[in-house]
């Protein structure tokens, strides 16, 4: 027989863990399906200096471990595995994990989003050591250095412009001969005196042993390879929400992000969402935590009314 809970939280990033803390303090005894990559995207980040309460900064994995310890203090139960199926058409809702079937009166989707990486040989090894996907998070660490941004959309222009506040030189590398970004964003980047562009160029690999020292580039026009010296690489080719499990279960937008219908509730009454799984604008740990707080409070009110 399935085990029935008041609330199940899917995901263990800052949104999921904050939701768990608030739900536990509301005596809802939440269960968190943490996923096989517990802790979310912050586990791939080294120094976090913009999360409130840490004047000297904190390591990403350490921050997530502290949040989990705080949740465990309130007796939150964890399943360190991935959900393999959900059924939101039945009541109570059903979540399947390997070897277990779980039922819940309410569900919070906090599965987050992932960066679209370039899949280069040394890219994953150097994440947090010069490779990043978030200029607002990491630009400070490149003060006085030269960096590259890969991409051609608005997000790439935004990343480049943020980096100009710290880096001495920002080179946008784009595989085509024109940006797909909006004209206003492209113009801002192109007319900035710290920004240069490498058109028709592909990044083939990241160079460096302990930190990024350069890139291996391929110029598609000249059909030539070269090494390009930089201190950092920012990948800005988009993100993808981790929502494949929820297709056909709740409304998703054209990009696959969960649509919110009322506060943090999805198109299904009793199913809520928090963090980067629906928020593709801010994508910060602190905003995700805020969404987690709101979702847990909405769950408490929903359960009181049902």
N, C-alpha and C positions, 0 to 999 in steps of 0.2 A: 504494500500500500504506500501511496505517496505521503511524504511528510508535509504538513500544512503549516505555513508561516504567516505572520502578519505582513511582512514585507521581505522581498528578496532584492538585493542590489547586485546588478551585473556590472562588474568592473571595480578595480582597486587603485585607480589614480586618485588625484586630489579630490575630484568630484565624488567618486564612490565612497572614499574613506570619510570625507566630511559628512556625507549623507548618512553613513553608518553611525558616526558619533552622535549626530542629532537624533536619529531614529532610536538609538539605544537609550539616550537620555529621556526620550519620550515613552520609554517602557514598551517599545514595539519589538524588541528582541530580534533585530535584523540578522539575516544571513547574507554574507557577501560571497558571490561567486567571483573569486579574485582573478581567475584566468591563469594561464600558464606563464604569461609575462606579467607577474604581479608588480604593481607599482606604476604601471603606465609609462608615458613618455619621459617622465622625470628621471627614471632609472638610467636613461641614456645621457643624462646631463651631468657634468661635473659640478662646477661652482654655480650655485643659485644665490644671487645677491639682491633679488627684488621681491622675495617673499617676506611679508611683514613678520617682525619678531626675531630676526636673525641679523643683528647689526654687523657681524663679521662674515656673513654669508654662511651657506651650508651646502654640503654635497647633495646632489639630487637623490641618490639612493638612500642617504642618511635621512633626508627629509621625509621620504616615503615610509621608511622604517619607523620614524618617530610617530607619524600619523597612524600607522598600523598599531603601534604599541598603545597609543591613546585610545583607539577603537577597542582593542583587546581589554583595556582597563575597564571598559563598560560592558564586557562579556559579549562582544560581537563575535558571532561564529563565522569561520572562514572555510570555504572550499577552494583549495588551490588548484583549480582545474578550469578548463574552458566549458562553457555551456555548449551543448551540441544541438539543442533544439529548444524552441519556445512555442507555446500555444496560448495566444491571447484571445482566442475565440471562445474558449470555455471559461467557466467560473467554478472554482478558483483557477487563477492562471497557472500554467504548468511550465516548469523549466526542467530540462533534462541535462544532467551531467553524467560523465562516465560512471556507471554502476549505481546511480541514484536518480530517482524522480522526485522533484520538489514541487509542492503547490504553494501558492501565495495569494493573499487577498489583494496585494498591491505589489507592483514591480517598479524599480527605478533603473532605467537604462543609463549606464555611465561607462560605456565601453570605449569612449574616446575616439580619437582619430590618429592616423599615422601619416608620416611624411612620405611623399613620393620620392624615393631616393634614385640616384643614377645607376645603382648596381655596379659600381666600379670595384676592382679587385681589393683596394685598400680603404674604401670609403667607410665601411662599418667599423673597422679597426681604429680609425682616427676620429670617430664621433666623440665630441667632448675634448678633443686634443687638436682643435683647429678646424674640424668639420662641424658645421651647425646647420640648423634649418630655421633658426629664430634670431633675427637681428635684435629685436627689442630685449631678448633674454641675454644675449652674449656679446653685443657690440662693444660694451665697455672693456672687454678683455683684449680688444684689438686697437687700443689707443696707440697712435704713432706707428701703426703697421699698415702693410698693404694686403688687401683682400680681394677676392673674386666672388661674384654672385652669378649663379647659373640660372637662366630663365629669361622669359620675354614678356611675361604678363604683368598685371598691376602689382602682384605680390612681389615680384622681382624688383620692380621699380621702388616699391616701398622699402624693401630690405636695403637696397643700395643707398637710398636717401638717409635712412637711419644710420647706416654705417659711416656716412660722410661726416657725422658729428664726432667721430672718434678716429677713424682710419685716415692715413695720409693720402691713400689712393684706393679707389674702388673700381674694379674692372668688371663690367657686365659681359658675360660670355653667352652668346646666343647662336643657336645652330642655323638660324635663318638670316635673311638680309633685312628684315624689318621686325619690329616688335608687334605682338598682338595686344599689348597694353593699350589702355585708353590714351588718346592724344595728350590730354593734360598731364597724365602721369609720365608718359614717355618724354614729353618736352621738359618736364622738371628734371628728369634724370640726365637727359642729353645735354642740357644747358648748364649743368652743375660743373664747376671748374675742377672738382675732385673725381669726377666720373669719366671713365673711358669705356669704349665698347669694342669687343672682338666679335665681328660679324662672321657668319658662316663657319663657326668654330665649335668643335665638340670636345668635351673633356673626356679623355680616355682613362685617366687614373690620377689618384692623389699621391704625391710624393712625400716622404718623410718617415723617419723611424719612430720617434716618440711624439713628435708634433709635425704639423704640416709645414713643409718647406717649399712646396711648389706643386705644379700640375703638369701632366703630360697632355698636350693639346694636339688636335688634328684640324688643320685648316682645310676645309672642304673645297675652297676655291683654288688654292695653290696645290692641294693634295700633298701637303707637307706636314710632318710632325715636328714638335719642338717642346722643350721644357720651359715652363713659365714660372718665374719665382713669385710666390705669394706666401703670406703667413697664415692665411685662412681661406676656407671655401664655404660659402653659404649656398645651400641648395634651395632654390625657390621655384620649383616646378609643380607646386600644389600639394594638397593633402587629400587623403581619402578617409571618410568616416568608417568606423568599424561597425557597419550596420547590415552586413550581408545576412546575418541571422534573422533580421527583423523584416526583410522584404516580404510583403504580403500580410504582415502582422500589424504594422502601424504605418501611417502616412510618412513617406520620405520625399524630399524635394528632388529636383533634377540631378543634383550632385550626389544624392544618396544620404544627405543629412536628415535626421529626424525633424519633422515639423512639429512645433509646439502649437497647441490650439487654445489653451487657456492656462496662463501662468506657466507651470512646468509640465502640465498634462499633455499627453500625446492625443492622437485621434481616438484612442481607446480609453474610456474612463477607467481609472485605476492604474494605468500604466503611465509613468512619468519619465522624463529624461533630464540629464544634467551634464553640463560640461561640453567638451569638444565634439561630442557625438551630435550635437545640434548647433553649437556655437562656432561658426567658421570665421567670425570677425575678430575676436580678441585672442582666443587660444592661449591663455595664460594660466599658470597654476592657481593664482589667487582668484581669478574670475571663475575657474572651474570649481574651486572650493565654495565660492559664493553660490553658484548654481546648485551644488550638492546640498548646501544648507536650505535653500529655497525648496528643492524637491522633497526633502525630508519633512519640512514643515507642511507642505501641500499634502503629502501622504498622510500625516497625522490628522489634518482636517478632513481629508477624504474618508478615512476609516471611522472617524467620529460620526460622520453623517451616514455611514453604511453599517 
